[in-house]
Amino acid sequence: MENRLTIKDIARLSGVGKSTVSRVLNNESGVSDRTRERVEAVMAQHGFSPSRSARAMRGQSDKVVAIIVTRLDSLSENLAVQTMLPAFYEQGYDPIMMESQFSPEKVVEHLAMLKRRNIDGVILFGFTGVTEAILGDWHSTLVLMARDAKGFASVCYDDTGAITQLMQRLFELGHRHISFLGVPPADVTTGQRRHDAYQAFCKRHKLTPVAALPGLAMKQGYDFASQVITPDTTALICATDTLALGVSKYLQEQRIDNVQLASVGNTPLTKFLHPEIITADPGYAEAGRRAAEQLIAQISGRSEPHQIVIPAILS
């Protein structure tokens, strides 16, 4: 009986109208948190999820995937999403965008809602706090970006290789006082791995490391530039383009023109505002395309979950 419940039944049991249930199902605005929780509780109690045929009758695609980004204004994630979308459209999938805001709790909420809606698959941009337990039973229909997790497909960047290549290029150009601006080590990839690669290069070549690890924000790049730019500094590597943009503003305001800036990212905005910067392209666009292809292959049963590592390229 429970499996035959309709939206009308859910509306009656929740004490709301059918249009309210529809808005909850589609994660639309215009529903109070209290009402949304009541409707979702009824759906969970009765094991309700909208059928594919019902979705099609509402004029929606019968093939739907979700892309959960950490933040909608991320330069790197947007580059990856731009190549995901054509790959999904080509195969007849309708992508929906969601934002986690670096919150594991939001990821749990999003995945639960997507499960209720019978979404075909998910691409999730990972961050510290996303664990195998949070990902639940999405093993065959989820691809994790920029992180790896046992039993799940992932598309990762070569964080160590990106920094090592930048350091090698700067070293070949004669720089011996190279500073580093990065992300706290709690972030395993962008933070710890990139900083570790910087320290390892300094150790191998007997360079004195000068580093600060404030975070990801552009303003943090601006605020902490003064801590890593000493009178001896001739080059500065930023772990991300966003940090580099903040440093660039600091250099311009202080009229410092003898420090070579380098960063991981190669985003168009960074190149436009600071054309002389040396960048390592982690392959964001390639990663997005490969992630979409991997998810489609898993949904269709043509591929098992596995890890893909995108090599970095100097540009």
Contacts in CASP RR format, 6 or more apart in sequence:
PFRMAT RR
TARGET T0000
AUTHOR 0000-0000-0000
METHOD contacts of the structure
MODEL  1
MENRLTIKDIARLSGVGKSTVSRVLNNESGVSDRTRERVEAVMAQHGFSP
SRSARAMRGQSDKVVAIIVTRLDSLSENLAVQTMLPAFYEQGYDPIMMES
QFSPEKVVEHLAMLKRRNIDGVILFGFTGVTEAILGDWHSTLVLMARDAK
GFASVCYDDTGAITQLMQRLFELGHRHISFLGVPPADVTTGQRRHDAYQA
FCKRHKLTPVAALPGLAMKQGYDFASQVITPDTTALICATDTLALGVSKY
LQEQRIDNVQLASVGNTPLTKFLHPEIITADPGYAEAGRRAAEQLIAQIS
GRSEPHQIVIPAILS
2 46 0 8 1.000
2 47 0 8 1.000
2 48 0 8 1.000
3 47 0 8 1.000
5 46 0 8 1.000
5 47 0 8 1.000
5 48 0 8 1.000
7 18 0 8 1.000
7 21 0 8 1.000
7 22 0 8 1.000
7 25 0 8 1.000
7 50 0 8 1.000
7 54 0 8 1.000
8 18 0 8 1.000
10 21 0 8 1.000
10 39 0 8 1.000
10 42 0 8 1.000
10 43 0 8 1.000
10 46 0 8 1.000
10 48 0 8 1.000
11 17 0 8 1.000
11 18 0 8 1.000
11 20 0 8 1.000
11 21 0 8 1.000
13 42 0 8 1.000
13 46 0 8 1.000
14 20 0 8 1.000
14 21 0 8 1.000
14 35 0 8 1.000
14 38 0 8 1.000
14 39 0 8 1.000
14 42 0 8 1.000
15 38 0 8 1.000
16 35 0 8 1.000
16 38 0 8 1.000
16 39 0 8 1.000
20 31 0 8 1.000
20 35 0 8 1.000
20 39 0 8 1.000
21 39 0 8 1.000
22 28 0 8 1.000
23 29 0 8 1.000
23 30 0 8 1.000
23 31 0 8 1.000
24 31 0 8 1.000
24 35 0 8 1.000
24 36 0 8 1.000
24 39 0 8 1.000
24 40 0 8 1.000
25 50 0 8 1.000
25 116 0 8 1.000
25 117 0 8 1.000
27 98 0 8 1.000
27 113 0 8 1.000
31 39 0 8 1.000
40 113 0 8 1.000
40 116 0 8 1.000
42 48 0 8 1.000
43 49 0 8 1.000
43 116 0 8 1.000
44 116 0 8 1.000
48 116 0 8 1.000
49 115 0 8 1.000
49 116 0 8 1.000
49 117 0 8 1.000
49 118 0 8 1.000
50 116 0 8 1.000
50 117 0 8 1.000
50 118 0 8 1.000
51 118 0 8 1.000
52 62 0 8 1.000
52 118 0 8 1.000
55 61 0 8 1.000
55 62 0 8 1.000
55 64 0 8 1.000
55 118 0 8 1.000
56 62 0 8 1.000
60 94 0 8 1.000
61 92 0 8 1.000
61 93 0 8 1.000
61 94 0 8 1.000
63 91 0 8 1.000
63 92 0 8 1.000
63 93 0 8 1.000
63 94 0 8 1.000
63 120 0 8 1.000
64 93 0 8 1.000
64 94 0 8 1.000
64 95 0 8 1.000
64 96 0 8 1.000
64 117 0 8 1.000
64 119 0 8 1.000
64 120 0 8 1.000
65 88 0 8 1.000
65 93 0 8 1.000
65 94 0 8 1.000
65 95 0 8 1.000
65 96 0 8 1.000
65 119 0 8 1.000
65 120 0 8 1.000
65 121 0 8 1.000
65 122 0 8 1.000
65 123 0 8 1.000
65 295 0 8 1.000
65 299 0 8 1.000
66 95 0 8 1.000
66 96 0 8 1.000
66 97 0 8 1.000
66 98 0 8 1.000
66 110 0 8 1.000
66 114 0 8 1.000
66 119 0 8 1.000
66 121 0 8 1.000
66 122 0 8 1.000
66 123 0 8 1.000
67 81 0 8 1.000
67 84 0 8 1.000
67 95 0 8 1.000
67 96 0 8 1.000
67 97 0 8 1.000
67 98 0 8 1.000
67 122 0 8 1.000
67 123 0 8 1.000
68 98 0 8 1.000
68 99 0 8 1.000
68 100 0 8 1.000
68 107 0 8 1.000
68 110 0 8 1.000
68 122 0 8 1.000
68 123 0 8 1.000
68 124 0 8 1.000
68 125 0 8 1.000
69 77 0 8 1.000
69 81 0 8 1.000
69 97 0 8 1.000
69 98 0 8 1.000
69 99 0 8 1.000
69 100 0 8 1.000
69 125 0 8 1.000
70 77 0 8 1.000
70 99 0 8 1.000
70 100 0 8 1.000
70 101 0 8 1.000
70 102 0 8 1.000
70 125 0 8 1.000
70 126 0 8 1.000
70 127 0 8 1.000
71 77 0 8 1.000
71 99 0 8 1.000
71 100 0 8 1.000
71 101 0 8 1.000
71 102 0 8 1.000
72 97 0 8 1.000
72 99 0 8 1.000
74 125 0 8 1.000
75 241 0 8 1.000
75 242 0 8 1.000
75 265 0 8 1.000
75 267 0 8 1.000
75 269 0 8 1.000
75 270 0 8 1.000
76 240 0 8 1.000
76 241 0 8 1.000
76 265 0 8 1.000
76 267 0 8 1.000
76 282 0 8 1.000
76 284 0 8 1.000
77 125 0 8 1.000
77 145 0 8 1.000
77 284 0 8 1.000
79 267 0 8 1.000
79 284 0 8 1.000
79 285 0 8 1.000
80 125 0 8 1.000
80 145 0 8 1.000
80 284 0 8 1.000
80 285 0 8 1.000
80 287 0 8 1.000
80 288 0 8 1.000
80 291 0 8 1.000
81 97 0 8 1.000
81 288 0 8 1.000
82 285 0 8 1.000
83 285 0 8 1.000
83 286 0 8 1.000
83 288 0 8 1.000
83 289 0 8 1.000
83 292 0 8 1.000
84 95 0 8 1.000
84 123 0 8 1.000
84 288 0 8 1.000
84 289 0 8 1.000
84 291 0 8 1.000
84 292 0 8 1.000
85 95 0 8 1.000
87 288 0 8 1.000
87 289 0 8 1.000
87 292 0 8 1.000
87 293 0 8 1.000
87 296 0 8 1.000
88 94 0 8 1.000
88 95 0 8 1.000
88 292 0 8 1.000
88 296 0 8 1.000
89 95 0 8 1.000
91 296 0 8 1.000
93 120 0 8 1.000
93 296 0 8 1.000
96 119 0 8 1.000
98 110 0 8 1.000
99 106 0 8 1.000
100 106 0 8 1.000
100 107 0 8 1.000
100 110 0 8 1.000
100 124 0 8 1.000
100 125 0 8 1.000
100 127 0 8 1.000
102 127 0 8 1.000
102 128 0 8 1.000
104 129 0 8 1.000
104 130 0 8 1.000
104 131 0 8 1.000
104 134 0 8 1.000
107 124 0 8 1.000
107 130 0 8 1.000
107 134 0 8 1.000
108 134 0 8 1.000
111 122 0 8 1.000
111 134 0 8 1.000
111 135 0 8 1.000
111 136 0 8 1.000
111 138 0 8 1.000
114 121 0 8 1.000
114 122 0 8 1.000
120 141 0 8 1.000
120 299 0 8 1.000
121 138 0 8 1.000
121 141 0 8 1.000
121 142 0 8 1.000
121 295 0 8 1.000
121 299 0 8 1.000
122 138 0 8 1.000
122 141 0 8 1.000
122 142 0 8 1.000
122 143 0 8 1.000
122 295 0 8 1.000
123 142 0 8 1.000
123 143 0 8 1.000
123 145 0 8 1.000
123 291 0 8 1.000
123 292 0 8 1.000
123 295 0 8 1.000
124 130 0 8 1.000
124 135 0 8 1.000
124 142 0 8 1.000
124 143 0 8 1.000
124 144 0 8 1.000
124 145 0 8 1.000
125 145 0 8 1.000
125 146 0 8 1.000
126 144 0 8 1.000
126 145 0 8 1.000
126 146 0 8 1.000
126 147 0 8 1.000
127 146 0 8 1.000
127 147 0 8 1.000
127 187 0 8 1.000
128 186 0 8 1.000
128 187 0 8 1.000
128 188 0 8 1.000
130 144 0 8 1.000
130 147 0 8 1.000
130 149 0 8 1.000
131 149 0 8 1.000
132 149 0 8 1.000
132 150 0 8 1.000
132 151 0 8 1.000
132 152 0 8 1.000
135 142 0 8 1.000
135 144 0 8 1.000
135 149 0 8 1.000
135 152 0 8 1.000
138 152 0 8 1.000
139 151 0 8 1.000
139 152 0 8 1.000
139 305 0 8 1.000
140 298 0 8 1.000
140 301 0 8 1.000
140 305 0 8 1.000
141 295 0 8 1.000
141 298 0 8 1.000
141 299 0 8 1.000
142 152 0 8 1.000
142 153 0 8 1.000
142 295 0 8 1.000
143 152 0 8 1.000
143 153 0 8 1.000
143 154 0 8 1.000
143 155 0 8 1.000
143 291 0 8 1.000
143 294 0 8 1.000
143 295 0 8 1.000
143 298 0 8 1.000
143 305 0 8 1.000
144 152 0 8 1.000
144 153 0 8 1.000
144 154 0 8 1.000
144 155 0 8 1.000
145 154 0 8 1.000
145 155 0 8 1.000
145 287 0 8 1.000
145 288 0 8 1.000
145 291 0 8 1.000
146 155 0 8 1.000
146 156 0 8 1.000
146 157 0 8 1.000
146 189 0 8 1.000
146 190 0 8 1.000
146 287 0 8 1.000
147 154 0 8 1.000
147 156 0 8 1.000
147 188 0 8 1.000
147 189 0 8 1.000
148 154 0 8 1.000
148 156 0 8 1.000
148 307 0 8 1.000
151 305 0 8 1.000
152 305 0 8 1.000
153 294 0 8 1.000
153 295 0 8 1.000
153 298 0 8 1.000
153 305 0 8 1.000
153 306 0 8 1.000
153 307 0 8 1.000
153 308 0 8 1.000
154 307 0 8 1.000
154 308 0 8 1.000
155 287 0 8 1.000
155 288 0 8 1.000
155 290 0 8 1.000
155 291 0 8 1.000
155 294 0 8 1.000
155 307 0 8 1.000
155 308 0 8 1.000
155 309 0 8 1.000
155 310 0 8 1.000
156 189 0 8 1.000
156 307 0 8 1.000
156 308 0 8 1.000
156 309 0 8 1.000
156 310 0 8 1.000
157 189 0 8 1.000
157 282 0 8 1.000
157 283 0 8 1.000
157 287 0 8 1.000
157 309 0 8 1.000
157 310 0 8 1.000
157 312 0 8 1.000
158 282 0 8 1.000
158 309 0 8 1.000
158 310 0 8 1.000
158 311 0 8 1.000
158 312 0 8 1.000
159 189 0 8 1.000
159 190 0 8 1.000
159 191 0 8 1.000
159 193 0 8 1.000
159 194 0 8 1.000
159 197 0 8 1.000
159 264 0 8 1.000
159 282 0 8 1.000
160 193 0 8 1.000
160 194 0 8 1.000
160 196 0 8 1.000
160 197 0 8 1.000
161 197 0 8 1.000
161 280 0 8 1.000
161 311 0 8 1.000
161 312 0 8 1.000
162 194 0 8 1.000
162 197 0 8 1.000
162 264 0 8 1.000
162 280 0 8 1.000
162 282 0 8 1.000
162 312 0 8 1.000
163 194 0 8 1.000
163 197 0 8 1.000
163 198 0 8 1.000
163 201 0 8 1.000
163 237 0 8 1.000
163 239 0 8 1.000
163 264 0 8 1.000
163 280 0 8 1.000
164 197 0 8 1.000
164 200 0 8 1.000
164 201 0 8 1.000
165 280 0 8 1.000
165 312 0 8 1.000
165 314 0 8 1.000
166 237 0 8 1.000
166 262 0 8 1.000
166 263 0 8 1.000
166 264 0 8 1.000
166 278 0 8 1.000
166 279 0 8 1.000
166 280 0 8 1.000
166 314 0 8 1.000
167 178 0 8 1.000
167 197 0 8 1.000
167 198 0 8 1.000
167 201 0 8 1.000
167 202 0 8 1.000
167 237 0 8 1.000
168 201 0 8 1.000
169 262 0 8 1.000
169 278 0 8 1.000
169 314 0 8 1.000
170 178 0 8 1.000
170 235 0 8 1.000
170 237 0 8 1.000
170 260 0 8 1.000
170 262 0 8 1.000
170 278 0 8 1.000
171 178 0 8 1.000
171 201 0 8 1.000
171 205 0 8 1.000
173 235 0 8 1.000
173 260 0 8 1.000
175 234 0 8 1.000
175 235 0 8 1.000
175 260 0 8 1.000
176 207 0 8 1.000
176 234 0 8 1.000
177 207 0 8 1.000
177 208 0 8 1.000
177 210 0 8 1.000
177 230 0 8 1.000
177 232 0 8 1.000
177 233 0 8 1.000
177 234 0 8 1.000
177 235 0 8 1.000
178 202 0 8 1.000
178 207 0 8 1.000
178 233 0 8 1.000
178 234 0 8 1.000
178 235 0 8 1.000
178 236 0 8 1.000
178 237 0 8 1.000
179 210 0 8 1.000
179 211 0 8 1.000
179 228 0 8 1.000
179 229 0 8 1.000
179 230 0 8 1.000
179 233 0 8 1.000
179 235 0 8 1.000
179 236 0 8 1.000
179 237 0 8 1.000
180 195 0 8 1.000
180 198 0 8 1.000
180 209 0 8 1.000
180 210 0 8 1.000
180 211 0 8 1.000
180 212 0 8 1.000
180 228 0 8 1.000
180 236 0 8 1.000
180 237 0 8 1.000
180 238 0 8 1.000
180 239 0 8 1.000
181 211 0 8 1.000
181 212 0 8 1.000
181 213 0 8 1.000
181 214 0 8 1.000
181 221 0 8 1.000
181 224 0 8 1.000
181 225 0 8 1.000
181 228 0 8 1.000
181 236 0 8 1.000
181 237 0 8 1.000
181 238 0 8 1.000
181 239 0 8 1.000
181 243 0 8 1.000
181 247 0 8 1.000
182 190 0 8 1.000
182 191 0 8 1.000
182 194 0 8 1.000
182 195 0 8 1.000
182 211 0 8 1.000
182 212 0 8 1.000
182 213 0 8 1.000
182 214 0 8 1.000
182 215 0 8 1.000
182 238 0 8 1.000
182 239 0 8 1.000
182 240 0 8 1.000
182 243 0 8 1.000
183 190 0 8 1.000
183 191 0 8 1.000
183 194 0 8 1.000
183 195 0 8 1.000
183 213 0 8 1.000
183 214 0 8 1.000
183 215 0 8 1.000
183 216 0 8 1.000
183 239 0 8 1.000
183 240 0 8 1.000
184 191 0 8 1.000
184 213 0 8 1.000
184 214 0 8 1.000
184 215 0 8 1.000
185 191 0 8 1.000
185 192 0 8 1.000
185 195 0 8 1.000
185 213 0 8 1.000
186 192 0 8 1.000
190 216 0 8 1.000
190 239 0 8 1.000
190 240 0 8 1.000
191 213 0 8 1.000
191 239 0 8 1.000
194 239 0 8 1.000
194 264 0 8 1.000
195 211 0 8 1.000
195 213 0 8 1.000
195 239 0 8 1.000
198 209 0 8 1.000
198 211 0 8 1.000
198 237 0 8 1.000
199 209 0 8 1.000
199 211 0 8 1.000
201 207 0 8 1.000
202 208 0 8 1.000
202 209 0 8 1.000
210 228 0 8 1.000
210 230 0 8 1.000
210 233 0 8 1.000
211 228 0 8 1.000
212 224 0 8 1.000
212 227 0 8 1.000
212 228 0 8 1.000
214 220 0 8 1.000
214 221 0 8 1.000
214 223 0 8 1.000
214 224 0 8 1.000
215 243 0 8 1.000
216 240 0 8 1.000
216 242 0 8 1.000
216 243 0 8 1.000
217 242 0 8 1.000
217 243 0 8 1.000
218 242 0 8 1.000
218 243 0 8 1.000
218 245 0 8 1.000
218 246 0 8 1.000
219 246 0 8 1.000
220 243 0 8 1.000
221 238 0 8 1.000
221 243 0 8 1.000
221 244 0 8 1.000
221 245 0 8 1.000
221 246 0 8 1.000
221 247 0 8 1.000
221 250 0 8 1.000
222 246 0 8 1.000
222 247 0 8 1.000
222 249 0 8 1.000
222 250 0 8 1.000
225 236 0 8 1.000
225 246 0 8 1.000
225 247 0 8 1.000
225 250 0 8 1.000
225 251 0 8 1.000
226 250 0 8 1.000
228 236 0 8 1.000
229 236 0 8 1.000
229 256 0 8 1.000
229 259 0 8 1.000
233 259 0 8 1.000
234 258 0 8 1.000
234 259 0 8 1.000
234 260 0 8 1.000
235 259 0 8 1.000
235 260 0 8 1.000
235 261 0 8 1.000
235 262 0 8 1.000
236 247 0 8 1.000
236 259 0 8 1.000
236 260 0 8 1.000
236 261 0 8 1.000
236 262 0 8 1.000
237 262 0 8 1.000
237 263 0 8 1.000
238 244 0 8 1.000
238 247 0 8 1.000
238 261 0 8 1.000
238 262 0 8 1.000
238 263 0 8 1.000
238 264 0 8 1.000
239 263 0 8 1.000
239 264 0 8 1.000
240 263 0 8 1.000
240 264 0 8 1.000
240 265 0 8 1.000
241 263 0 8 1.000
241 264 0 8 1.000
241 265 0 8 1.000
241 266 0 8 1.000
241 267 0 8 1.000
241 269 0 8 1.000
241 270 0 8 1.000
241 279 0 8 1.000
243 263 0 8 1.000
244 261 0 8 1.000
244 262 0 8 1.000
244 263 0 8 1.000
244 270 0 8 1.000
244 274 0 8 1.000
244 277 0 8 1.000
245 269 0 8 1.000
245 270 0 8 1.000
245 273 0 8 1.000
245 274 0 8 1.000
247 261 0 8 1.000
248 261 0 8 1.000
248 270 0 8 1.000
248 273 0 8 1.000
248 274 0 8 1.000
248 277 0 8 1.000
250 256 0 8 1.000
251 257 0 8 1.000
251 259 0 8 1.000
251 261 0 8 1.000
260 276 0 8 1.000
260 278 0 8 1.000
261 274 0 8 1.000
261 276 0 8 1.000
261 277 0 8 1.000
261 278 0 8 1.000
262 277 0 8 1.000
262 278 0 8 1.000
262 279 0 8 1.000
262 280 0 8 1.000
263 270 0 8 1.000
263 277 0 8 1.000
263 278 0 8 1.000
263 279 0 8 1.000
263 280 0 8 1.000
264 279 0 8 1.000
264 280 0 8 1.000
264 282 0 8 1.000
264 312 0 8 1.000
265 279 0 8 1.000
265 280 0 8 1.000
265 281 0 8 1.000
265 282 0 8 1.000
265 284 0 8 1.000
266 279 0 8 1.000
266 280 0 8 1.000
266 281 0 8 1.000
266 282 0 8 1.000
266 283 0 8 1.000
266 315 0 8 1.000
267 284 0 8 1.000
270 277 0 8 1.000
270 279 0 8 1.000
271 277 0 8 1.000
271 279 0 8 1.000
278 314 0 8 1.000
279 314 0 8 1.000
279 315 0 8 1.000
280 312 0 8 1.000
280 313 0 8 1.000
280 314 0 8 1.000
280 315 0 8 1.000
281 312 0 8 1.000
281 313 0 8 1.000
281 314 0 8 1.000
281 315 0 8 1.000
282 310 0 8 1.000
282 312 0 8 1.000
283 310 0 8 1.000
283 311 0 8 1.000
283 312 0 8 1.000
283 313 0 8 1.000
286 310 0 8 1.000
287 308 0 8 1.000
287 310 0 8 1.000
290 308 0 8 1.000
290 310 0 8 1.000
291 308 0 8 1.000
294 303 0 8 1.000
294 308 0 8 1.000
297 303 0 8 1.000
298 304 0 8 1.000
298 305 0 8 1.000
END
